[in-house]
Amino acid sequence: MMKYFLKIVLAALIALGAVAAPGRFLHAGQPLPPPPQEEFIYNIEFLVFTQAAQAHLRIRRRGKNRYRAELIAETKGLIGILMYGRKNHYISDMEFDPKKRRFISRLYTKLVYRQNGVERTTAAIDTKNGLVRWKYFFRDKLIGEGVDPTPKGARVEDLLSAFFNFRLGSLGSLEPGRKMTLFTLPNYRAKALKEDFSEEEKKFQKFEISIPSAKSTRAYRRKFGRSKEKGLLILVKVPKNLFGQETGEVRVWFDPKMTPVEATVEDAILFGDVIGVLVKSKISP
């Protein structure tokens, strides 16, 4: 019953990354200064569970133009008991290119703490040659590895580089009617184990991001009781079977300062709407 839960949490977090940057970041041709260090904490809720899980997202500087971003998503309370304290830890070692105005992911690591052992996946992203070299370990034993070409002409990000690149505004300004496409990494556990996974999980995952028109945004605000609030709405379309959804739509709301304050994964199988709510944020030089 719980097999989709943390995937749904991640869908909300991916969507929360779709952030427009402040206007000062969007002047073309000007190199960006080093990005700040940041921390975000989100509570995840569904049905009657207001703190079913918590996610801690942070980025730290590790040297000149070198950064490490981390996401720790952990179940809490009764849900934590039912899932034996399941925890996922994601790490992205990135290089910041001020001229290209973006983070470039070099090594992505995923740790999954299960009751019977720890899974570890590494993915070295070679952007120059369009390749990803991946390995999957269980209990420190190599189970599978491979080299995958990235989709031709596509921009591929890991979960964390996507989040922070959106925050930098590296895809440009966000305007009503704007649409963007992003590809994220496959499920390498599915590729290594060759178990009963969907074929979609073994491919690079396509996420479509759109900004509704002003008219559509007003309709959404009326529908979800946000008519008096200001800010921006973004819709993220994800593969429906990937996160166990009926619609594949994720709604993300921003405050006037462009901070992502809430994301809703709509109609998740078994769970209904799953909501990620910002409870704390911190930015430092």
Short mmCIF file of the C-alpha atoms (twelve columns), coordinates in Angstrom:
data_MODEL
# 
_entry.id   MODEL 
# 
loop_
_atom_site.group_PDB 
_atom_site.id 
_atom_site.type_symbol 
_atom_site.label_atom_id 
_atom_site.label_alt_id 
_atom_site.label_comp_id 
_atom_site.label_asym_id 
_atom_site.label_seq_id 
_atom_site.Cartn_x 
_atom_site.Cartn_y 
_atom_site.Cartn_z 
_atom_site.pdbx_PDB_model_num 
ATOM 1   C CA . MET A 1   0.000   0.000  0.000   1 
ATOM 2   C CA . MET A 2   2.910   2.372  0.681   1 
ATOM 3   C CA . LYS A 3   5.060   1.692  -2.382  1 
ATOM 4   C CA . TYR A 4   4.256   5.028  -4.074  1 
ATOM 5   C CA . PHE A 5   4.501   7.294  -1.044  1 
ATOM 6   C CA . LEU A 6   8.090   8.596  -1.179  1 
ATOM 7   C CA . LYS A 7   7.913   8.839  -4.969  1 
ATOM 8   C CA . ILE A 8   4.906   11.114 -4.539  1 
ATOM 9   C CA . VAL A 9   6.805   13.178 -1.982  1 
ATOM 10  C CA . LEU A 10  9.591   13.584 -4.540  1 
ATOM 11  C CA . ALA A 11  7.111   14.646 -7.210  1 
ATOM 12  C CA . ALA A 12  6.041   17.492 -4.927  1 
ATOM 13  C CA . LEU A 13  9.662   18.460 -4.275  1 
ATOM 14  C CA . ILE A 14  10.583  18.404 -7.965  1 
ATOM 15  C CA . ALA A 15  7.665   20.698 -8.626  1 
ATOM 16  C CA . LEU A 16  8.638   23.004 -5.777  1 
ATOM 17  C CA . GLY A 17  11.916  23.518 -7.590  1 
ATOM 18  C CA . ALA A 18  10.209  25.230 -10.513 1 
ATOM 19  C CA . VAL A 19  10.921  28.701 -9.193  1 
ATOM 20  C CA . ALA A 20  11.356  31.948 -11.059 1 
ATOM 21  C CA . ALA A 21  14.391  33.890 -9.980  1 
ATOM 22  C CA . PRO A 22  14.294  37.548 -8.925  1 
ATOM 23  C CA . GLY A 23  14.620  39.927 -11.858 1 
ATOM 24  C CA . ARG A 24  18.271  40.716 -11.153 1 
ATOM 25  C CA . PHE A 25  19.172  37.174 -12.221 1 
ATOM 26  C CA . LEU A 26  17.599  37.444 -15.634 1 
ATOM 27  C CA . HIS A 27  19.736  40.025 -17.443 1 
ATOM 28  C CA . ALA A 28  21.181  38.102 -20.358 1 
ATOM 29  C CA . GLY A 29  24.903  38.299 -20.978 1 
ATOM 30  C CA . GLN A 30  25.912  39.181 -17.426 1 
ATOM 31  C CA . PRO A 31  27.729  36.483 -15.403 1 
ATOM 32  C CA . LEU A 32  25.980  35.577 -12.182 1 
ATOM 33  C CA . PRO A 33  27.642  36.063 -8.795  1 
ATOM 34  C CA . PRO A 34  28.112  32.938 -6.650  1 
ATOM 35  C CA . PRO A 35  24.678  31.700 -5.508  1 
ATOM 36  C CA . PRO A 36  23.883  31.841 -1.785  1 
ATOM 37  C CA . GLN A 37  23.697  28.906 0.575   1 
ATOM 38  C CA . GLU A 38  20.089  27.881 1.269   1 
ATOM 39  C CA . GLU A 39  17.943  25.598 3.407   1 
ATOM 40  C CA . PHE A 40  14.271  24.634 3.084   1 
ATOM 41  C CA . ILE A 41  12.144  22.376 5.276   1 
ATOM 42  C CA . TYR A 42  8.813   20.976 4.047   1 
ATOM 43  C CA . ASN A 43  6.112   18.991 5.798   1 
ATOM 44  C CA . ILE A 44  4.284   16.439 3.651   1 
ATOM 45  C CA . GLU A 45  0.619   15.742 4.390   1 
ATOM 46  C CA . PHE A 46  -2.252  13.675 2.987   1 
ATOM 47  C CA . LEU A 47  -5.681  12.574 4.188   1 
ATOM 48  C CA . VAL A 48  -5.677  13.080 8.002   1 
ATOM 49  C CA . PHE A 49  -1.868  12.932 8.318   1 
ATOM 50  C CA . THR A 50  -0.522  16.478 8.645   1 
ATOM 51  C CA . GLN A 51  3.118   15.414 9.151   1 
ATOM 52  C CA . ALA A 52  3.374   12.132 7.273   1 
ATOM 53  C CA . ALA A 53  6.910   12.990 6.171   1 
ATOM 54  C CA . GLN A 54  9.416   15.799 6.279   1 
ATOM 55  C CA . ALA A 55  11.951  16.904 3.714   1 
ATOM 56  C CA . HIS A 56  15.112  18.901 4.428   1 
ATOM 57  C CA . LEU A 57  16.672  20.515 1.368   1 
ATOM 58  C CA . ARG A 58  19.953  22.428 1.467   1 
ATOM 59  C CA . ILE A 59  22.846  23.660 -0.657  1 
ATOM 60  C CA . ARG A 60  26.344  24.374 0.621   1 
ATOM 61  C CA . ARG A 61  29.441  25.875 -0.984  1 
ATOM 62  C CA . ARG A 62  32.463  23.511 -0.998  1 
ATOM 63  C CA . GLY A 63  35.060  25.617 -2.799  1 
ATOM 64  C CA . LYS A 64  35.340  27.995 -5.718  1 
ATOM 65  C CA . ASN A 65  32.284  27.368 -7.923  1 
ATOM 66  C CA . ARG A 66  31.776  23.972 -6.240  1 
ATOM 67  C CA . TYR A 67  28.536  23.167 -4.426  1 
ATOM 68  C CA . ARG A 68  26.863  20.221 -2.789  1 
ATOM 69  C CA . ALA A 69  23.074  20.033 -2.636  1 
ATOM 70  C CA . GLU A 70  21.279  17.505 -0.421  1 
ATOM 71  C CA . LEU A 71  17.722  16.361 0.122   1 
ATOM 72  C CA . ILE A 72  16.720  14.142 3.037   1 
ATOM 73  C CA . ALA A 73  13.141  12.864 2.906   1 
ATOM 74  C CA . GLU A 74  11.981  10.847 5.907   1 
ATOM 75  C CA . THR A 75  8.628   9.418  6.967   1 
ATOM 76  C CA . LYS A 76  7.247   10.450 10.374  1 
ATOM 77  C CA . GLY A 77  4.770   9.296  13.009  1 
ATOM 78  C CA . LEU A 78  2.375   6.461  12.112  1 
ATOM 79  C CA . ILE A 79  3.468   6.550  8.468   1 
ATOM 80  C CA . GLY A 80  7.048   6.175  9.639   1 
ATOM 81  C CA . ILE A 81  6.078   3.117  11.677  1 
ATOM 82  C CA . LEU A 82  4.206   1.558  8.751   1 
ATOM 83  C CA . MET A 83  7.205   2.144  6.460   1 
ATOM 84  C CA . TYR A 84  9.799   1.112  9.099   1 
ATOM 85  C CA . GLY A 85  11.297  4.597  9.262   1 
ATOM 86  C CA . ARG A 86  12.003  4.811  5.519   1 
ATOM 87  C CA . LYS A 87  14.497  7.517  4.595   1 
ATOM 88  C CA . ASN A 88  15.880  8.701  1.255   1 
ATOM 89  C CA . HIS A 89  19.050  10.820 1.009   1 
ATOM 90  C CA . TYR A 90  19.966  12.517 -2.268  1 
ATOM 91  C CA . ILE A 91  23.282  14.266 -2.961  1 
ATOM 92  C CA . SER A 92  24.282  16.313 -5.984  1 
ATOM 93  C CA . ASP A 93  27.876  17.474 -6.399  1 
ATOM 94  C CA . MET A 94  27.687  20.399 -8.802  1 
ATOM 95  C CA . GLU A 95  29.858  22.955 -10.512 1 
ATOM 96  C CA . PHE A 96  28.560  26.511 -10.934 1 
ATOM 97  C CA . ASP A 97  29.249  28.169 -14.282 1 
ATOM 98  C CA . PRO A 98  28.731  31.958 -13.925 1 
ATOM 99  C CA . LYS A 99  28.837  32.520 -17.695 1 
ATOM 100 C CA . LYS A 100 26.281  29.822 -18.477 1 
ATOM 101 C CA . ARG A 101 24.388  31.019 -15.395 1 
ATOM 102 C CA . ARG A 102 23.640  27.545 -14.106 1 
ATOM 103 C CA . PHE A 103 24.709  24.607 -11.970 1 
ATOM 104 C CA . ILE A 104 26.149  21.604 -13.804 1 
ATOM 105 C CA . SER A 105 25.629  18.279 -12.059 1 
ATOM 106 C CA . ARG A 106 28.753  16.141 -12.000 1 
ATOM 107 C CA . LEU A 107 27.882  13.318 -9.592  1 
ATOM 108 C CA . TYR A 108 24.469  12.342 -8.278  1 
ATOM 109 C CA . THR A 109 24.145  9.921  -5.357  1 
ATOM 110 C CA . LYS A 110 20.949  8.390  -3.988  1 
ATOM 111 C CA . LEU A 111 20.822  6.498  -0.682  1 
ATOM 112 C CA . VAL A 112 17.694  4.598  0.344   1 
ATOM 113 C CA . TYR A 113 17.541  3.286  3.904   1 
ATOM 114 C CA . ARG A 114 15.293  0.220  4.001   1 
ATOM 115 C CA . GLN A 115 14.578  -2.229 6.799   1 
ATOM 116 C CA . ASN A 116 16.733  -4.913 5.157   1 
ATOM 117 C CA . GLY A 117 19.666  -2.761 4.067   1 
ATOM 118 C CA . VAL A 118 20.892  0.372  2.329   1 
ATOM 119 C CA . GLU A 119 20.648  0.938  -1.425  1 
ATOM 120 C CA . ARG A 120 23.124  3.265  -3.121  1 
ATOM 121 C CA . THR A 121 22.933  4.594  -6.653  1 
ATOM 122 C CA . THR A 122 25.569  6.808  -8.265  1 
ATOM 123 C CA . ALA A 123 25.272  8.596  -11.599 1 
ATOM 124 C CA . ALA A 124 28.231  10.461 -13.117 1 
ATOM 125 C CA . ILE A 125 26.832  12.912 -15.677 1 
ATOM 126 C CA . ASP A 126 29.092  13.661 -18.638 1 
ATOM 127 C CA . THR A 127 27.387  16.659 -20.215 1 
ATOM 128 C CA . LYS A 128 30.106  17.151 -22.842 1 
ATOM 129 C CA . ASN A 129 29.643  13.672 -24.344 1 
ATOM 130 C CA . GLY A 130 25.968  13.255 -23.450 1 
ATOM 131 C CA . LEU A 131 26.461  10.172 -21.254 1 
ATOM 132 C CA . VAL A 132 25.492  9.007  -17.776 1 
ATOM 133 C CA . ARG A 133 27.622  6.330  -16.104 1 
ATOM 134 C CA . TRP A 134 25.607  4.702  -13.339 1 
ATOM 135 C CA . LYS A 135 26.070  2.037  -10.668 1 
ATOM 136 C CA . TYR A 136 23.615  0.443  -8.252  1 
ATOM 137 C CA . PHE A 137 24.711  -1.131 -4.949  1 
ATOM 138 C CA . PHE A 138 22.839  -3.000 -2.225  1 
ATOM 139 C CA . ARG A 139 24.579  -3.528 1.124   1 
ATOM 140 C CA . ASP A 140 27.743  -2.187 -0.584  1 
ATOM 141 C CA . LYS A 141 27.624  -4.966 -3.203  1 
ATOM 142 C CA . LEU A 142 27.578  -3.881 -6.871  1 
ATOM 143 C CA . ILE A 143 24.361  -5.213 -8.424  1 
ATOM 144 C CA . GLY A 144 24.316  -3.460 -11.768 1 
ATOM 145 C CA . GLU A 145 25.992  -0.754 -13.827 1 
ATOM 146 C CA . GLY A 146 25.801  0.795  -17.260 1 
ATOM 147 C CA . VAL A 147 26.362  3.775  -19.543 1 
ATOM 148 C CA . ASP A 148 23.312  5.543  -20.953 1 
ATOM 149 C CA . PRO A 149 23.253  8.182  -23.699 1 
ATOM 150 C CA . THR A 150 21.107  11.172 -22.782 1 
ATOM 151 C CA . PRO A 151 18.157  12.114 -25.019 1 
ATOM 152 C CA . LYS A 152 19.457  13.980 -28.056 1 
ATOM 153 C CA . GLY A 153 19.141  17.727 -27.722 1 
ATOM 154 C CA . ALA A 154 17.542  17.451 -24.267 1 
ATOM 155 C CA . ARG A 155 18.591  19.203 -21.098 1 
ATOM 156 C CA . VAL A 156 19.070  16.547 -18.414 1 
ATOM 157 C CA . GLU A 157 19.131  17.453 -14.722 1 
ATOM 158 C CA . ASP A 158 19.200  15.444 -11.550 1 
ATOM 159 C CA . LEU A 159 16.541  16.184 -8.953  1 
ATOM 160 C CA . LEU A 160 18.648  18.699 -7.046  1 
ATOM 161 C CA . SER A 161 20.384  20.488 -9.903  1 
ATOM 162 C CA . ALA A 162 16.910  20.999 -11.393 1 
ATOM 163 C CA . PHE A 163 15.676  22.604 -8.187  1 
ATOM 164 C CA . PHE A 164 18.514  25.069 -7.818  1 
ATOM 165 C CA . ASN A 165 18.809  25.871 -11.525 1 
ATOM 166 C CA . PHE A 166 15.164  26.868 -11.543 1 
ATOM 167 C CA . ARG A 167 15.807  29.063 -8.540  1 
ATOM 168 C CA . LEU A 168 18.571  30.796 -10.477 1 
ATOM 169 C CA . GLY A 169 16.196  31.430 -13.370 1 
ATOM 170 C CA . SER A 170 18.548  29.604 -15.730 1 
ATOM 171 C CA . LEU A 171 15.657  28.729 -18.043 1 
ATOM 172 C CA . GLY A 172 14.718  32.398 -18.384 1 
ATOM 173 C CA . SER A 173 11.873  34.484 -17.046 1 
ATOM 174 C CA . LEU A 174 8.527   32.898 -16.233 1 
ATOM 175 C CA . GLU A 175 5.617   34.520 -18.045 1 
ATOM 176 C CA . PRO A 176 1.945   33.527 -18.467 1 
ATOM 177 C CA . GLY A 177 1.639   30.945 -21.213 1 
ATOM 178 C CA . ARG A 178 5.315   29.903 -20.985 1 
ATOM 179 C CA . LYS A 179 6.084   26.181 -21.303 1 
ATOM 180 C CA . MET A 180 9.313   24.316 -20.553 1 
ATOM 181 C CA . THR A 181 10.455  20.694 -20.791 1 
ATOM 182 C CA . LEU A 182 12.992  19.060 -18.497 1 
ATOM 183 C CA . PHE A 183 14.401  15.524 -18.392 1 
ATOM 184 C CA . THR A 184 15.507  13.883 -15.140 1 
ATOM 185 C CA . LEU A 185 17.419  10.656 -14.544 1 
ATOM 186 C CA . PRO A 186 15.868  7.176  -14.863 1 
ATOM 187 C CA . ASN A 187 15.269  4.783  -11.993 1 
ATOM 188 C CA . TYR A 188 18.588  2.915  -12.044 1 
ATOM 189 C CA . ARG A 189 17.393  0.429  -9.455  1 
ATOM 190 C CA . ALA A 190 14.768  -0.665 -11.990 1 
ATOM 191 C CA . LYS A 191 17.467  -1.045 -14.651 1 
ATOM 192 C CA . ALA A 192 19.784  -2.993 -12.340 1 
ATOM 193 C CA . LEU A 193 17.278  -5.407 -10.799 1 
ATOM 194 C CA . LYS A 194 15.134  -5.949 -13.914 1 
ATOM 195 C CA . GLU A 195 12.125  -6.585 -11.712 1 
ATOM 196 C CA . ASP A 196 8.490   -5.687 -12.267 1 
ATOM 197 C CA . PHE A 197 9.035   -1.992 -12.954 1 
ATOM 198 C CA . SER A 198 7.285   -0.017 -15.647 1 
ATOM 199 C CA . GLU A 199 9.313   0.668  -18.769 1 
ATOM 200 C CA . GLU A 200 8.773   4.385  -18.135 1 
ATOM 201 C CA . GLU A 201 10.831  4.192  -14.936 1 
ATOM 202 C CA . LYS A 202 13.818  2.878  -16.900 1 
ATOM 203 C CA . LYS A 203 13.841  5.881  -19.240 1 
ATOM 204 C CA . PHE A 204 14.855  9.506  -18.773 1 
ATOM 205 C CA . GLN A 205 11.787  11.120 -17.232 1 
ATOM 206 C CA . LYS A 206 10.070  13.989 -19.018 1 
ATOM 207 C CA . PHE A 207 8.572   16.810 -16.953 1 
ATOM 208 C CA . GLU A 208 6.524   19.524 -18.639 1 
ATOM 209 C CA . ILE A 209 6.265   22.847 -16.802 1 
ATOM 210 C CA . SER A 210 3.669   25.436 -17.754 1 
ATOM 211 C CA . ILE A 211 2.484   28.788 -16.452 1 
ATOM 212 C CA . PRO A 212 -1.274  29.266 -16.839 1 
ATOM 213 C CA . SER A 213 -2.708  32.395 -18.396 1 
ATOM 214 C CA . ALA A 214 -3.983  35.123 -16.061 1 
ATOM 215 C CA . LYS A 215 -7.561  33.960 -16.710 1 
ATOM 216 C CA . SER A 216 -6.767  30.326 -15.917 1 
ATOM 217 C CA . THR A 217 -4.827  31.333 -12.799 1 
ATOM 218 C CA . ARG A 218 -7.843  33.261 -11.482 1 
ATOM 219 C CA . ALA A 219 -9.996  30.169 -12.054 1 
ATOM 220 C CA . TYR A 220 -7.524  27.994 -10.131 1 
ATOM 221 C CA . ARG A 221 -7.449  30.491 -7.269  1 
ATOM 222 C CA . ARG A 222 -11.233 30.498 -7.015  1 
ATOM 223 C CA . LYS A 223 -11.350 26.702 -7.112  1 
ATOM 224 C CA . PHE A 224 -8.759  26.242 -4.355  1 
ATOM 225 C CA . GLY A 225 -9.681  29.166 -2.102  1 
ATOM 226 C CA . ARG A 226 -6.686  31.371 -2.903  1 
ATOM 227 C CA . SER A 227 -8.423  34.345 -4.502  1 
ATOM 228 C CA . LYS A 228 -7.084  36.805 -1.910  1 
ATOM 229 C CA . GLU A 229 -3.480  35.628 -2.198  1 
ATOM 230 C CA . LYS A 230 -0.811  37.035 -4.495  1 
ATOM 231 C CA . GLY A 231 2.022   35.281 -6.237  1 
ATOM 232 C CA . LEU A 232 2.397   32.786 -9.061  1 
ATOM 233 C CA . LEU A 233 0.965   29.381 -9.981  1 
ATOM 234 C CA . ILE A 234 2.954   26.812 -11.950 1 
ATOM 235 C CA . LEU A 235 1.694   23.448 -13.217 1 
ATOM 236 C CA . VAL A 236 4.051   20.493 -13.616 1 
ATOM 237 C CA . LYS A 237 3.031   17.496 -15.705 1 
ATOM 238 C CA . VAL A 238 4.775   14.257 -14.742 1 
ATOM 239 C CA . PRO A 239 4.369   10.709 -16.118 1 
ATOM 240 C CA . LYS A 240 1.201   9.411  -14.462 1 
ATOM 241 C CA . ASN A 241 2.402   5.877  -13.836 1 
ATOM 242 C CA . LEU A 242 5.743   7.086  -12.490 1 
ATOM 243 C CA . PHE A 243 4.318   8.514  -9.261  1 
ATOM 244 C CA . GLY A 244 1.079   6.545  -9.053  1 
ATOM 245 C CA . GLN A 245 -1.200  9.397  -10.049 1 
ATOM 246 C CA . GLU A 246 -4.517  9.562  -11.840 1 
ATOM 247 C CA . THR A 247 -3.868  12.922 -13.521 1 
ATOM 248 C CA . GLY A 248 -0.092  13.420 -13.471 1 
ATOM 249 C CA . GLU A 249 -0.531  17.086 -12.503 1 
ATOM 250 C CA . VAL A 250 1.309   18.884 -9.730  1 
ATOM 251 C CA . ARG A 251 0.286   22.422 -8.677  1 
ATOM 252 C CA . VAL A 252 2.875   24.755 -7.164  1 
ATOM 253 C CA . TRP A 253 2.024   28.060 -5.451  1 
ATOM 254 C CA . PHE A 254 4.515   30.890 -4.865  1 
ATOM 255 C CA . ASP A 255 4.372   33.933 -2.647  1 
ATOM 256 C CA . PRO A 256 5.148   37.432 -4.042  1 
ATOM 257 C CA . LYS A 257 8.852   36.915 -3.228  1 
ATOM 258 C CA . MET A 258 8.823   33.831 -5.473  1 
ATOM 259 C CA . THR A 259 9.325   31.390 -2.610  1 
ATOM 260 C CA . PRO A 260 7.620   28.030 -3.322  1 
ATOM 261 C CA . VAL A 261 5.222   27.700 -0.394  1 
ATOM 262 C CA . GLU A 262 3.065   24.716 -1.349  1 
ATOM 263 C CA . ALA A 263 2.863   21.914 -3.907  1 
ATOM 264 C CA . THR A 264 -0.003  19.472 -4.432  1 
ATOM 265 C CA . VAL A 265 0.405   16.107 -6.155  1 
ATOM 266 C CA . GLU A 266 -3.137  15.623 -7.413  1 
ATOM 267 C CA . ASP A 267 -5.058  12.338 -7.168  1 
ATOM 268 C CA . ALA A 268 -2.229  10.088 -6.043  1 
ATOM 269 C CA . ILE A 269 -3.326  6.446  -6.040  1 
ATOM 270 C CA . LEU A 270 -4.437  5.362  -2.526  1 
ATOM 271 C CA . PHE A 271 -3.591  8.763  -1.007  1 
ATOM 272 C CA . GLY A 272 -5.739  11.391 -2.734  1 
ATOM 273 C CA . ASP A 273 -4.025  14.780 -2.882  1 
ATOM 274 C CA . VAL A 274 -0.541  14.828 -1.304  1 
ATOM 275 C CA . ILE A 275 0.611   18.298 -0.214  1 
ATOM 276 C CA . GLY A 276 4.073   19.656 0.527   1 
ATOM 277 C CA . VAL A 277 4.066   22.791 2.714   1 
ATOM 278 C CA . LEU A 278 7.055   25.022 3.412   1 
ATOM 279 C CA . VAL A 279 7.601   25.406 7.170   1 
ATOM 280 C CA . LYS A 280 11.064  26.971 7.304   1 
ATOM 281 C CA . SER A 281 13.599  28.583 4.985   1 
ATOM 282 C CA . LYS A 282 17.022  30.140 5.461   1 
ATOM 283 C CA . ILE A 283 19.354  31.931 3.029   1 
ATOM 284 C CA . SER A 284 22.918  32.887 3.873   1 
ATOM 285 C CA . PRO A 285 25.847  34.296 1.825   1 
# 
